[in-house]
């Protein structure tokens, strides 16, 4: 009986410490040290939340840069259901999905014969990735410039300005935040004569 009481007290204590005290302390600490990130890295325009820097959004209009596909359900970029498809490279459903994405990209920009970057064909592991590779952004420059009536070098300059380097100079790869780039395009459109 003594062993059982010790085990139950230990369980209760550890549950309290690791399940209540520690999460509350970390949440409070994050709110004090990193309030923007702890609040969801929300972007606000005209008093309205328009998105998050950390969660991808579906852009399908050809005048926008398109993000990496999302495999979340029941709708793309569902932050409450973060997941990838977990399909292996030989899975027929993955092959069909990639082919459908390839056809959509070709249909939106029929004159573009460049190889399509893989991150425009495959979903990320989380299904929420807000970034694409610089190659994926450059692949879309001609379409976005044509649809918006902008000079391709101007759009290319925006892509370069929104390309984020590797973290700490050596972690990961350079990326482009799609929402940030599309917001810059919209602001550019509002400032043009």
ChimeraX attribute file (.defattr): number of C-alpha atoms within 10 A of each C-alpha:
attribute: neighborCount
match mode: 1-to-1
recipient: residues
	/A:1	6
	/A:2	7
	/A:3	8
	/A:4	9
	/A:5	10
	/A:6	11
	/A:7	12
	/A:8	12
	/A:9	12
	/A:10	12
	/A:11	12
	/A:12	12
	/A:13	12
	/A:14	13
	/A:15	13
	/A:16	12
	/A:17	13
	/A:18	11
	/A:19	12
	/A:20	11
	/A:21	13
	/A:22	13
	/A:23	12
	/A:24	13
	/A:25	11
	/A:26	11
	/A:27	12
	/A:28	14
	/A:29	13
	/A:30	15
	/A:31	14
	/A:32	11
	/A:33	10
	/A:34	12
	/A:35	13
	/A:36	13
	/A:37	14
	/A:38	15
	/A:39	11
	/A:40	13
	/A:41	15
	/A:42	17
	/A:43	15
	/A:44	11
	/A:45	9
	/A:46	6
	/A:47	7
	/A:48	9
	/A:49	10
	/A:50	14
	/A:51	17
	/A:52	18
	/A:53	19
	/A:54	16
	/A:55	20
	/A:56	25
	/A:57	23
	/A:58	18
	/A:59	16
	/A:60	11
	/A:61	11
	/A:62	17
	/A:63	19
	/A:64	22
	/A:65	26
	/A:66	23
	/A:67	26
	/A:68	26
	/A:69	26
	/A:70	26
	/A:71	23
	/A:72	22
	/A:73	16
	/A:74	8
	/A:75	11
	/A:76	17
	/A:77	23
	/A:78	18
	/A:79	15
	/A:80	8
	/A:81	16
	/A:82	17
	/A:83	19
	/A:84	17
	/A:85	17
	/A:86	12
	/A:87	11
	/A:88	10
	/A:89	9
	/A:90	8
	/A:91	10
	/A:92	11
	/A:93	13
	/A:94	18
	/A:95	16
	/A:96	11
	/A:97	15
	/A:98	18
	/A:99	13
	/A:100	13
	/A:101	17
	/A:102	16
	/A:103	13
	/A:104	12
	/A:105	20
	/A:106	15
	/A:107	11
	/A:108	16
	/A:109	18
	/A:110	11
	/A:111	10
	/A:112	15
	/A:113	9
	/A:114	8
	/A:115	9
	/A:116	17
	/A:117	17
	/A:118	15
	/A:119	16
	/A:120	22
	/A:121	20
	/A:122	20
	/A:123	24
	/A:124	22
	/A:125	15
	/A:126	17
	/A:127	25
	/A:128	27
	/A:129	22
	/A:130	24
	/A:131	26
	/A:132	25
	/A:133	22
	/A:134	19
	/A:135	18
	/A:136	23
	/A:137	28
	/A:138	16
	/A:139	21
	/A:140	22
	/A:141	23
	/A:142	20
	/A:143	21
	/A:144	24
	/A:145	20
	/A:146	14
	/A:147	14
	/A:148	16
	/A:149	11
	/A:150	16
	/A:151	13
	/A:152	16
	/A:153	12
	/A:154	12
	/A:155	23
	/A:156	17
	/A:157	12
	/A:158	17
	/A:159	25
	/A:160	15
	/A:161	12
	/A:162	19
	/A:163	20
	/A:164	16
	/A:165	14
	/A:166	12
	/A:167	11
	/A:168	7
	/A:169	9
	/A:170	9
	/A:171	9
	/A:172	10
	/A:173	12
	/A:174	17
	/A:175	20
	/A:176	23
	/A:177	24
	/A:178	28
	/A:179	26
	/A:180	18
	/A:181	21
	/A:182	19
	/A:183	13
	/A:184	17
	/A:185	21
	/A:186	14
	/A:187	11
	/A:188	13
	/A:189	13
	/A:190	9
	/A:191	7
	/A:192	6
	/A:193	4
